[in-house]
């Protein structure tokens, strides 16, 4: 109709406009936090950078092992004993050692397989991976997978044609990188998905128990390191005699020392098994534990001179170190202030389980084959180590928390007061009975006193 005004159709408002009108901040349209075109919400930001960091960590840790091997070859290339060996073969030998440090198998002479991990190489990869993760400021837990994937991919492509167990080495390398990246994420303090930090994503008592397990593990590592240092000092003469028997020049002597350095971490795990009472072996027919030293012919490796001898199996008082570690962890856990006794005991149980599990895994990594024949069995028995760690460290941790908790102290004080009152009442009743038995019996209340005069005679009536 001509007289009626028609209103223009209104356009629907955009989502950004609705957000602004509601008072909330509009999503960024530019900058690093803005959504990228074609990016999937299932792929975290920085995934490519994490993969590159994992590859860098693998290459750097590989160079730490391979560079000394190639340098030793270059310095002794003119030696007749090397024959037609090349620097490529030297690099392949170093790569085999690097893969062995991640769970692979190294072969000597084509038939002799070595599976005992030189944990010093594993430790190098762990530290380098952690440094690379911190360098890229890794904050999203999802990036841990990508960093580990990059490290594993580089391990799969490592040039070592004669190495065995490549899949095991790849899995071990991924696990090492993942642990390092997870620690880096945890220390970054960044928020995880869902807006919860790591301590808030799990119950407080579980997080406190995991930290207590870390403290107990740190105490065990320090104890094992101290035991290893004492063993190296006690066996320095034997190690020096073995070393001098090779008649090496200064450079070759330095190379031999560098080659044995990765074995020190493995020796520390053996020392951990020794100090907890589980013991370890270096070949069949041998066993080393507190108070026990069963020896047999061993390879002429200088570091093995630190093994206990039958005449000096080691002082037994060192077994108190794991107990001290458990008590210290219990005291630190008690300072976390868990008010409920059940939660405190649950946290202590979590800590004991964590330290036993990690000790068992370390013992498994430091065990395996070191050569043919008798050397096919080297290291500690993981279940035995886990059980002894539970007894020597986990149990003191739990008992310390139980004894020092306020509820336990209140219950103990109440029980002592009740026991003291019962003992006092019982003692008083016993004293009264003893006194009553010793005193003469009193006359009956209704009896009459005898009449004066001669006993048995009645008084005569008055006349």
Buried (B, 14 or more C-beta within 10 A) or exposed (E): EEEEEEEEEEEEEEEEEEEEEEEEEEEEEEEEEEEEEEEEEEEBBBBEBBBBBBBBBBBBBBBBBBEBBBBBBEBBEEEEEEEEBEEEBBBBBBBBBBBBBBBBBBBEEEEBBBBBBBBBBBBBBBBBBBBBBBEBEBBBBBBBBBBBBBBBBBBBEBEBEBBBBBEBBBBBBBBBBBBBBBBBBBEBEBBBEEEEEBBEBEBBBBBBBBBBBBBBBBBBBEBBBBBBEBBBEBBEEBBEEBBEEEEEEEEBBBBBEEBBEBBBBBBBBBBBBBBBBBBBBBBEEBBBBBEEBBBEEBEEBBBBBBBBBEEEBBEEEBBEBBBBBBBBBBBBBBEBEBEEBEBBBBBBBBBBBBBBBBBBBBBBBBBBBBBEEBBBBBBBBBEBBBBBBBBBBBBBBBBBBBEBBEEBEEEEEEEEEEEEEEEEEEEEEEEEEEEEEEEEEEEEEEEEEEEEEEEEEEEEEEE
